[in-house]
Amino acid sequence: MGTIEALINKHAELLEDTPYADLVIKFPSEHDWQAWVWDKPRGKYIAYGQSSSAEKACKDALKTWGKL
């Protein structure tokens, strides 16, 4: 399983307990790829990653899961 799929699956599991968590994977024009999971009610990141590819950004996000 790739890191993008792993992050999507982990987010899906989270939604069972935290239905207002957003998952975003994007490439803004001024930065590298970004991937994050945002807890709307608490107003904080659950995971965040940024890198030169979507796979690497998701890998970085998985490393920070629950540590932010």
C-alpha positions as CSV (number, residue, x, y, z in Angstrom):
1,M,0.0,0.0,0.0
2,G,1.3,3.4,-0.9
3,T,1.5,6.3,1.5
4,I,-1.4,8.2,-0.1
5,E,-3.6,5.2,0.3
6,A,-2.3,4.7,3.9
7,L,-3.2,8.3,4.8
8,I,-6.6,8.0,3.3
9,N,-7.3,4.8,5.2
10,K,-6.1,6.3,8.5
11,H,-8.4,9.3,7.9
12,A,-11.3,7.0,7.2
13,E,-10.7,5.2,10.5
14,L,-10.6,8.5,12.3
15,L,-13.9,9.6,10.8
16,E,-15.7,6.9,12.9
17,D,-14.8,8.8,16.1
18,T,-14.2,12.3,14.7
19,P,-16.6,13.0,11.8
20,Y,-15.5,16.6,11.3
21,A,-11.9,15.8,10.4
22,D,-10.8,17.0,6.9
23,L,-8.1,15.4,4.8
24,V,-6.4,17.6,2.2
25,I,-3.7,16.6,-0.3
26,K,-2.8,19.5,-2.6
27,F,-0.1,21.2,-4.7
28,P,-0.3,25.0,-4.2
29,S,1.5,27.0,-6.8
30,E,4.1,28.6,-4.4
31,H,5.0,25.5,-2.3
32,D,5.7,21.8,-2.4
33,W,3.0,19.2,-2.1
34,Q,1.1,19.4,1.2
35,A,-1.0,16.7,3.0
36,W,-2.8,17.3,6.3
37,V,-5.7,16.2,8.5
38,W,-7.5,19.0,10.3
39,D,-9.7,18.5,13.3
40,K,-12.4,21.2,12.7
41,P,-14.0,21.3,16.2
42,R,-10.6,21.5,18.0
43,G,-9.1,23.8,15.4
44,K,-5.8,21.9,15.1
45,Y,-3.8,19.7,12.9
46,I,-3.9,16.0,13.5
47,A,-1.2,15.4,10.9
48,Y,0.8,17.6,8.5
49,G,3.4,16.9,5.8
50,Q,5.0,18.9,3.0
51,S,7.5,17.6,0.4
52,S,8.4,17.5,-3.3
53,S,5.8,14.8,-4.1
54,A,2.3,13.8,-2.9
55,E,3.7,10.4,-1.7
56,K,6.4,12.1,0.4
57,A,4.0,14.7,1.8
58,C,1.6,11.9,2.9
59,K,4.6,9.9,4.4
60,D,5.6,13.0,6.4
61,A,1.9,13.5,7.5
62,L,1.8,9.9,8.7
63,K,4.9,10.5,10.8
64,T,3.4,13.4,12.5
65,W,0.0,11.8,13.1
66,G,-1.2,12.7,16.6
67,K,2.0,14.5,17.5
68,L,1.0,18.1,16.6
